[in-house]
Amino acid sequence: MQLFQSRHVFMSVAITSLLLFIVLLRPPLLAAETQLKLQTLIEEAEQQNPEIQAARQRWEAAKALIPQVQTLPDPIIGFAYRGPDIMREGRIAFQQEFPFFGKLGLRGQVAGNVADQVREEYKATGLRVLAQLQEAYYTLHFIHQSIEIVQKNIKILDEFEKTAEARYKVGKGIQQDLFRAQVELSRELERLTTLEQEKETLHADINRLLNRPPAAPLGTPEEVNITPLPYSLDQLNEQALQHSPLLKAQVKSVESGKSALDLAHREYYPDFFVGLGAMQSFRSSDLTDAFGTLGIKVPLYYATKQRYGVEEALAKLEGARKNYQTVSQDLLFRVKDNFARVQRATRLIKLLGNAILSQAGLALESSIAGYSVGNVDFLTMLDNLLKLQRDEIDLHQERAAHEIAIARLEEAVGIPLHKVQP
């Protein structure tokens, strides 16, 4: 009987030593998978993303409108014929409309401001798409790290189950320990299935942003480096108000509204028509008559046309000013929100990396050693393993959250943060 117990103690020590080795092991990324570089994805998205390209085409269309509205209306050339056979005559006339002084210039200003607004919206679209891409990329990195942690713990829990079963068979453990190990193992397998599904969803999302087929293969994200943020909230707010394309677009919208209002007032003034013509008698090859005409386009219905045109332009201008205030407030909120997220993630990364993880690892090692000699119960050891897993996953989640908040700040500020001058 003593020999059997000695063998059992030796087996328990061997198993727990193996478990300790597994706990301390950190499996590297799979070498078979290619490394997925964020900068490469960003460059591809800038060239291939259909939403970015559509925004650029809207800008090109807006630019093409400027010379059209600054050009005089097309001239009119007319022909006329009259008379019986013995007095046949023909006429030719040329007529050109000239808008009142300043109208063409104002139309050009309106179109130019609209084009500038669309240009800024194009830039904002690019920043938004790239922020979405970075969010998907960092989340994918977190999912890959979580999968590695769960796979490692599945192996450990499998060994825990075998150990609990062996101790139960020799009367050194209880059946509840075996059941608990089996339940946690099943939960880990369930968690792994969910993570694999989330990984495939993120693959499809990244491929969508790159204009690739949803099932196109992707590699493993490269290691995430924490981006420092040596700027205060006030400095970020100032940069956002200066550089944000969304805010610049609203500024151009207000300027366009002012020019449109000036143009609406100018519509009270008449446009002019100048015409030249000649009459040809078919009895002679010489011109028998030449004439010129001058016409005025009278704004006769100004009470129901031009007056309401001014009211329309004024309402649009006030709406543009309110939109500017709305976008400005939303922009400052986004800066504050993501700045707070960066600060929170920075503190938690330091706390988890420098203290909690090492303490949780020591607690697990101690409980494994205590369990092998019967000083610690199985549930305590299992609980320490699950806490360590949760802390490891939390660390990677906070690292991803930090970089996602940085990407959103860059979208709001309008320029890369490492180029912002404090």
Backbone torsions as a table, in degrees:
resi	resn	phi	psi	omega
1	MET	NA	-40.1	179.6
2	GLN	-66.3	-36.6	178.6
3	LEU	-65.7	-40.2	179.4
4	PHE	-63.1	-42.5	179.0
5	GLN	-65.6	-36.2	179.2
6	SER	-64.7	-43.0	177.6
7	ARG	-62.8	-37.8	-179.6
8	HIS	-66.9	-40.7	177.9
9	VAL	-63.7	-40.9	179.4
10	PHE	-63.0	-41.6	178.8
11	MET	-63.1	-42.3	-179.5
12	SER	-64.1	-42.2	179.1
13	VAL	-64.0	-40.6	180.0
14	ALA	-64.7	-42.1	-179.1
15	ILE	-66.9	-46.0	-179.6
16	THR	-65.1	-33.7	175.9
17	SER	-64.4	-40.7	177.0
18	LEU	-63.7	-40.9	178.8
19	LEU	-63.3	-41.5	178.9
20	LEU	-61.6	-38.7	178.1
21	PHE	-64.9	-39.7	179.2
22	ILE	-66.6	-40.4	179.3
23	VAL	-61.0	-41.4	-177.1
24	LEU	-77.8	-15.3	-178.2
25	LEU	-77.4	134.9	174.7
26	ARG	-119.3	102.2	-175.2
27	PRO	-65.6	136.2	178.4
28	PRO	-74.3	169.9	176.0
29	LEU	-63.5	149.6	-178.5
30	LEU	-63.9	126.2	-176.8
31	ALA	-70.5	-22.1	-177.4
32	ALA	-70.1	-23.8	-178.3
33	GLU	-88.4	139.7	177.2
34	THR	-74.7	154.4	-179.1
35	GLN	-83.2	133.0	-177.2
36	LEU	-99.5	111.7	-176.6
37	LYS	-95.1	131.7	-177.4
38	LEU	-64.6	-42.8	-177.1
39	GLN	-61.5	-37.1	177.6
40	THR	-63.9	-41.3	178.8
41	LEU	-65.0	-40.3	-180.0
42	ILE	-62.2	-45.2	179.7
43	GLU	-63.3	-39.2	178.7
44	GLU	-67.5	-40.7	179.4
45	ALA	-63.7	-40.5	179.5
46	GLU	-60.6	-31.0	-178.0
47	GLN	-92.0	-30.5	-168.8
48	GLN	-112.6	-18.6	-175.5
49	ASN	-63.2	123.7	-176.5
50	PRO	-66.7	-31.1	179.8
51	GLU	-67.1	-40.3	176.8
52	ILE	-65.2	-43.4	-179.3
53	GLN	-66.2	-37.5	177.9
54	ALA	-64.5	-40.3	178.2
55	ALA	-64.2	-37.5	178.1
56	ARG	-65.5	-39.5	179.5
57	GLN	-66.8	-34.0	175.0
58	ARG	-63.8	-37.2	176.7
59	TRP	-65.5	-44.4	179.2
60	GLU	-61.2	-40.3	178.7
61	ALA	-65.0	-40.1	179.5
62	ALA	-65.7	-38.5	177.4
63	LYS	-65.3	-37.0	-178.6
64	ALA	-68.1	-17.9	-179.6
65	LEU	-77.6	-24.7	-173.4
66	ILE	-59.6	-54.3	-179.2
67	PRO	-65.7	-24.2	179.5
68	GLN	-66.2	-45.9	-175.8
69	VAL	-77.3	-15.3	178.8
70	GLN	-90.4	-4.3	-177.1
71	THR	-94.3	146.1	177.9
72	LEU	-58.9	151.5	174.7
73	PRO	-59.4	152.7	179.4
74	ASP	-61.3	137.9	178.6
75	PRO	-71.8	163.2	178.7
76	ILE	-114.6	129.1	175.4
77	ILE	-115.7	124.5	-177.1
78	GLY	-121.4	151.7	177.3
79	PHE	-127.0	147.0	177.8
80	ALA	-142.9	151.6	179.1
81	TYR	-140.6	138.3	-179.5
82	ARG	-152.5	167.6	170.2
83	GLY	99.6	156.3	171.8
84	PRO	-70.5	177.6	-174.3
85	ASP	-59.6	-33.6	-176.5
86	ILE	-83.4	-12.4	-179.2
87	MET	-129.9	42.5	-178.5
88	ARG	-69.8	134.3	178.3
89	GLU	-137.7	150.5	176.0
90	GLY	-127.9	147.2	-179.9
91	ARG	-128.2	147.7	173.8
92	ILE	-133.0	136.7	-176.9
93	ALA	-138.9	147.0	178.4
94	PHE	-124.0	129.9	-177.9
95	GLN	-133.2	133.3	-179.6
96	GLN	-127.5	132.5	176.2
97	GLU	-91.5	137.1	177.3
98	PHE	-122.3	107.8	176.6
99	PRO	-60.0	153.2	-179.7
100	PHE	-57.0	150.9	-175.3
101	PHE	-51.6	127.8	175.5
102	GLY	97.7	-16.6	-176.8
103	LYS	-66.6	-44.0	-179.0
104	LEU	-64.1	-39.4	178.2
105	GLY	-63.0	-42.2	179.0
106	LEU	-66.6	-38.8	176.4
107	ARG	-62.1	-38.8	176.4
108	GLY	-64.9	-39.2	177.7
109	GLN	-63.3	-43.3	178.5
110	VAL	-60.5	-48.9	-179.1
111	ALA	-64.8	-37.7	178.7
112	GLY	-65.0	-42.0	177.9
113	ASN	-66.6	-37.3	176.3
114	VAL	-64.1	-41.6	178.3
115	ALA	-62.9	-41.1	177.2
116	ASP	-64.2	-38.2	178.0
117	GLN	-63.8	-43.8	179.9
118	VAL	-66.4	-34.4	176.5
119	ARG	-62.1	-44.7	178.8
120	GLU	-66.3	-36.2	176.3
121	GLU	-65.0	-34.7	175.2
122	TYR	-63.2	-44.2	177.3
123	LYS	-63.5	-42.1	179.4
124	ALA	-63.6	-37.0	177.1
125	THR	-62.5	-43.5	178.2
126	GLY	-61.2	-43.8	179.2
127	LEU	-64.2	-39.8	-179.4
128	ARG	-66.4	-43.5	179.7
129	VAL	-64.5	-41.6	179.6
130	LEU	-67.3	-35.0	175.5
131	ALA	-65.6	-40.3	176.3
132	GLN	-62.9	-40.4	178.8
133	LEU	-63.4	-44.4	179.5
134	GLN	-66.0	-38.1	177.8
135	GLU	-62.2	-43.9	178.1
136	ALA	-65.3	-38.6	-178.6
137	TYR	-65.7	-47.8	-178.6
138	TYR	-69.1	-34.4	175.5
139	THR	-66.1	-38.5	176.8
140	LEU	-63.2	-39.5	176.1
141	HIS	-60.7	-43.7	177.9
142	PHE	-61.5	-41.2	179.7
143	ILE	-64.3	-42.0	178.5
144	HIS	-61.4	-44.0	179.5
145	GLN	-65.0	-39.8	179.8
146	SER	-64.5	-40.1	178.7
147	ILE	-61.6	-42.1	178.4
148	GLU	-62.0	-43.7	-179.1
149	ILE	-64.3	-44.7	-178.9
150	VAL	-65.9	-41.5	178.0
151	GLN	-61.6	-40.4	177.1
152	LYS	-63.0	-43.2	-178.1
153	ASN	-72.0	-27.1	174.0
154	ILE	-62.2	-41.5	177.5
155	LYS	-64.3	-41.7	-179.7
156	ILE	-66.3	-43.9	179.4
157	LEU	-65.0	-32.6	175.7
158	ASP	-63.3	-40.8	176.7
159	GLU	-68.8	-37.6	176.5
160	PHE	-60.2	-41.8	179.7
161	GLU	-62.8	-43.5	179.5
162	LYS	-64.2	-40.3	179.5
163	THR	-65.1	-44.8	178.9
164	ALA	-62.4	-37.5	179.4
165	GLU	-67.9	-41.6	179.8
166	ALA	-64.9	-42.1	179.2
167	ARG	-67.5	-35.1	179.4
168	TYR	-66.8	-39.0	-177.8
169	LYS	-66.4	-29.4	-179.2
170	VAL	-99.1	8.8	175.9
171	GLY	80.5	14.7	180.0
172	LYS	-98.5	-6.5	-179.6
173	GLY	-136.9	179.0	-179.4
174	ILE	-116.7	155.9	-177.1
175	GLN	-64.5	-28.1	179.2
176	GLN	-59.9	-37.0	177.6
177	ASP	-61.9	-41.3	179.1
178	LEU	-64.4	-45.8	179.9
179	PHE	-62.4	-41.9	-178.9
180	ARG	-63.9	-40.3	177.9
181	ALA	-63.8	-40.2	179.5
182	GLN	-67.0	-40.8	178.7
183	VAL	-62.9	-46.0	-179.5
184	GLU	-66.8	-34.3	176.7
185	LEU	-64.4	-41.9	178.2
186	SER	-64.7	-39.1	178.2
187	ARG	-63.8	-39.3	178.5
188	GLU	-65.6	-39.3	177.0
189	LEU	-64.5	-38.0	176.0
190	GLU	-65.0	-43.1	179.1
191	ARG	-63.3	-39.9	179.2
192	LEU	-63.0	-41.1	178.1
193	THR	-61.7	-42.5	178.9
194	THR	-64.4	-42.2	179.4
195	LEU	-64.4	-39.2	178.6
196	GLU	-63.8	-39.0	177.6
197	GLN	-65.8	-41.9	178.2
198	GLU	-63.9	-35.5	178.0
199	LYS	-63.4	-44.3	179.3
200	GLU	-64.8	-37.8	177.8
201	THR	-63.2	-43.0	178.4
202	LEU	-66.2	-37.0	175.3
203	HIS	-58.4	-46.5	179.9
204	ALA	-64.5	-37.6	-179.9
205	ASP	-66.4	-44.3	178.3
206	ILE	-63.9	-43.0	178.2
207	ASN	-62.7	-35.4	176.8
208	ARG	-62.0	-44.8	-179.3
209	LEU	-67.6	-26.1	179.2
210	LEU	-92.0	0.0	-177.5
211	ASN	62.2	37.8	175.4
212	ARG	-103.5	165.5	171.4
213	PRO	-60.5	144.5	-176.4
214	PRO	-56.8	-32.7	-176.6
215	ALA	-93.8	10.0	178.9
216	ALA	-60.8	138.7	-175.4
217	PRO	-70.0	147.1	174.6
218	LEU	-130.5	153.6	179.2
219	GLY	-90.8	-159.7	179.6
220	THR	-95.3	129.6	179.0
221	PRO	-58.5	143.3	177.8
222	GLU	-71.2	166.4	-177.5
223	GLU	-60.3	137.3	-177.9
224	VAL	-86.0	127.0	173.6
225	ASN	-101.4	134.2	-178.7
226	ILE	-71.6	123.0	179.6
227	THR	-82.6	121.3	178.9
228	PRO	-70.7	151.7	179.1
229	LEU	-128.4	82.2	-176.8
230	PRO	-87.0	39.7	-178.6
231	TYR	-128.1	144.5	178.7
232	SER	-81.2	169.3	178.5
233	LEU	-64.0	-40.6	179.7
234	ASP	-62.8	-39.5	179.0
235	GLN	-65.7	-40.0	178.3
236	LEU	-67.0	-40.0	177.3
237	ASN	-61.1	-42.7	180.0
238	GLU	-62.9	-43.5	179.3
239	GLN	-65.5	-38.4	179.4
240	ALA	-63.7	-42.9	-179.7
241	LEU	-67.2	-24.8	-179.5
242	GLN	-88.6	-35.8	-167.3
243	HIS	-116.7	-12.5	-175.3
244	SER	-61.6	123.2	177.6
245	PRO	-62.7	-34.0	179.1
246	LEU	-61.7	-41.5	-180.0
247	LEU	-73.0	-38.2	176.7
248	LYS	-61.9	-37.2	178.0
249	ALA	-62.2	-38.7	179.0
250	GLN	-70.5	-34.0	175.7
251	VAL	-62.0	-44.6	178.2
252	LYS	-65.8	-32.2	176.7
253	SER	-64.8	-40.3	177.4
254	VAL	-66.0	-43.6	179.1
255	GLU	-63.2	-39.6	176.4
256	SER	-62.8	-39.0	178.0
257	GLY	-64.2	-37.5	177.8
258	LYS	-65.6	-43.6	178.4
259	SER	-65.8	-37.7	178.5
260	ALA	-65.5	-35.4	177.4
261	LEU	-67.1	-42.9	176.4
262	ASP	-60.6	-41.2	179.2
263	LEU	-65.1	-39.0	178.9
264	ALA	-62.8	-39.4	175.5
265	HIS	-65.7	-37.0	-178.5
266	ARG	-69.5	-20.0	179.7
267	GLU	-67.5	-13.6	174.6
268	TYR	-66.5	-22.6	-176.6
269	TYR	-88.3	146.0	-174.5
270	PRO	-77.6	152.3	169.9
271	ASP	-92.8	162.2	-175.5
272	PHE	-118.8	152.5	174.8
273	PHE	-124.5	132.1	176.2
274	VAL	-122.1	130.2	-178.6
275	GLY	-131.6	149.4	175.0
276	LEU	-130.3	142.7	-178.9
277	GLY	-152.3	167.2	178.3
278	ALA	-147.0	149.8	179.3
279	MET	-119.3	133.9	-177.3
280	GLN	-117.3	126.2	173.7
281	SER	-89.3	130.7	-178.2
282	PHE	-76.0	-4.7	175.0
283	ARG	-83.3	-12.8	-179.1
284	SER	-143.5	150.4	178.8
285	SER	-82.9	-6.8	179.8
286	ASP	-88.0	150.7	174.0
287	LEU	-68.5	130.2	-179.2
288	THR	-94.7	-16.4	-177.2
289	ASP	-161.3	144.1	173.3
290	ALA	-135.5	146.3	-174.8
291	PHE	-150.1	161.5	175.2
292	GLY	-131.1	152.7	-179.0
293	THR	-132.2	151.6	175.3
294	LEU	-135.2	126.4	-179.7
295	GLY	-128.3	157.6	179.5
296	ILE	-127.0	130.9	176.7
297	LYS	-86.9	103.9	-172.0
298	VAL	-84.4	125.1	175.7
299	PRO	-76.8	66.5	-172.5
300	LEU	-67.4	-33.5	-174.9
301	TYR	-101.2	38.9	-176.0
302	TYR	-60.8	-28.2	-176.1
303	ALA	-66.5	-29.9	-179.1
304	THR	-114.3	0.7	-178.8
305	LYS	-122.2	-72.8	-176.6
306	GLN	-63.2	-39.5	-179.0
307	ARG	-62.7	-43.1	178.2
308	TYR	-73.1	-24.7	173.5
309	GLY	-64.2	-39.2	176.5
310	VAL	-65.8	-43.1	178.6
311	GLU	-62.7	-39.5	177.4
312	GLU	-61.8	-47.4	-179.4
313	ALA	-63.5	-39.0	179.6
314	LEU	-65.5	-42.0	178.9
315	ALA	-63.8	-40.3	178.5
316	LYS	-65.6	-38.2	178.5
317	LEU	-64.1	-45.5	178.6
318	GLU	-64.0	-37.6	176.5
319	GLY	-63.4	-39.6	177.7
320	ALA	-63.9	-38.9	178.2
321	ARG	-65.3	-40.0	177.8
322	LYS	-67.7	-37.9	176.6
323	ASN	-62.5	-38.2	177.0
324	TYR	-59.8	-44.7	178.8
325	GLN	-63.3	-40.8	179.9
326	THR	-63.2	-47.9	-179.2
327	VAL	-65.1	-38.8	179.4
328	SER	-62.2	-46.4	179.3
329	GLN	-64.6	-42.6	179.1
330	ASP	-63.9	-38.9	-179.8
331	LEU	-63.8	-46.4	-179.6
332	LEU	-65.8	-34.3	175.2
333	PHE	-63.4	-44.8	-178.9
334	ARG	-63.5	-38.9	177.5
335	VAL	-62.7	-47.7	-179.3
336	LYS	-62.8	-44.7	-177.9
337	ASP	-61.1	-49.1	-176.9
338	ASN	-75.0	-28.4	173.4
339	PHE	-63.1	-43.2	177.4
340	ALA	-64.3	-36.6	177.9
341	ARG	-65.6	-38.5	177.3
342	VAL	-63.9	-45.2	179.6
343	GLN	-61.4	-45.0	179.9
344	ARG	-61.2	-48.8	-178.8
345	ALA	-62.8	-38.1	179.7
346	THR	-61.6	-45.0	179.3
347	ARG	-65.0	-42.3	-178.0
348	LEU	-69.8	-35.6	177.5
349	ILE	-61.8	-44.7	178.4
350	LYS	-64.4	-43.5	-178.2
351	LEU	-65.7	-45.7	-179.6
352	LEU	-68.6	-45.0	-175.8
353	GLY	-72.4	-36.3	-174.2
354	ASN	-92.8	-21.6	-173.7
355	ALA	-130.9	-60.4	-168.8
356	ILE	-63.0	-45.4	-177.5
357	LEU	-63.7	-43.6	179.6
358	SER	-65.8	-39.0	177.6
359	GLN	-66.3	-41.2	178.7
360	ALA	-66.1	-37.6	177.3
361	GLY	-64.3	-42.2	178.3
362	LEU	-65.0	-38.9	179.0
363	ALA	-63.2	-40.2	178.9
364	LEU	-67.2	-44.5	178.4
365	GLU	-60.0	-42.0	-179.8
366	SER	-65.3	-40.9	-179.5
367	SER	-69.3	-34.4	176.6
368	ILE	-64.2	-45.4	178.8
369	ALA	-64.2	-41.1	178.5
370	GLY	-66.8	-35.6	179.4
371	TYR	-66.3	-35.4	-177.4
372	SER	-65.6	-24.8	-179.9
373	VAL	-110.8	7.9	174.6
374	GLY	84.1	13.2	-179.9
375	ASN	-91.5	-14.8	-179.7
376	VAL	-127.8	137.5	-179.6
377	ASP	-79.9	164.3	-175.0
378	PHE	-62.9	-41.6	-176.5
379	LEU	-63.9	-34.9	177.1
380	THR	-65.4	-44.3	178.3
381	MET	-62.7	-43.3	179.7
382	LEU	-64.3	-41.5	179.5
383	ASP	-62.8	-38.9	177.7
384	ASN	-65.2	-36.9	177.3
385	LEU	-63.8	-46.1	-178.4
386	LEU	-66.6	-35.7	176.4
387	LYS	-65.0	-41.8	178.7
388	LEU	-62.5	-42.9	178.0
389	GLN	-60.6	-45.3	-179.5
390	ARG	-61.9	-40.3	179.9
391	ASP	-67.6	-39.5	178.2
392	GLU	-63.6	-44.4	179.0
393	ILE	-65.3	-40.5	178.5
394	ASP	-60.7	-38.6	179.7
395	LEU	-62.4	-48.0	179.7
396	HIS	-67.1	-33.0	178.0
397	GLN	-66.7	-40.5	179.3
398	GLU	-70.3	-34.1	175.8
399	ARG	-63.5	-43.1	177.4
400	ALA	-65.8	-42.7	-179.9
401	ALA	-61.9	-37.1	178.5
402	HIS	-61.1	-48.5	-176.8
403	GLU	-72.2	-32.4	175.9
404	ILE	-64.6	-42.0	178.1
405	ALA	-64.8	-37.2	176.3
406	ILE	-62.5	-44.2	179.5
407	ALA	-62.4	-40.4	178.6
408	ARG	-68.8	-34.3	175.5
409	LEU	-64.5	-41.2	178.7
410	GLU	-63.7	-37.3	176.3
411	GLU	-62.7	-42.6	-178.1
412	ALA	-72.0	-43.5	-177.1
413	VAL	-69.8	-37.9	176.5
414	GLY	102.9	-10.6	177.7
415	ILE	-140.9	158.0	176.8
416	PRO	-58.3	138.0	-173.9
417	LEU	-66.1	-29.4	-178.6
418	HIS	-71.9	-9.5	176.6
419	LYS	-100.1	-5.7	179.9
420	VAL	-72.0	130.5	179.3
421	GLN	-93.2	122.7	-179.6
422	PRO	-68.7	NA	NA
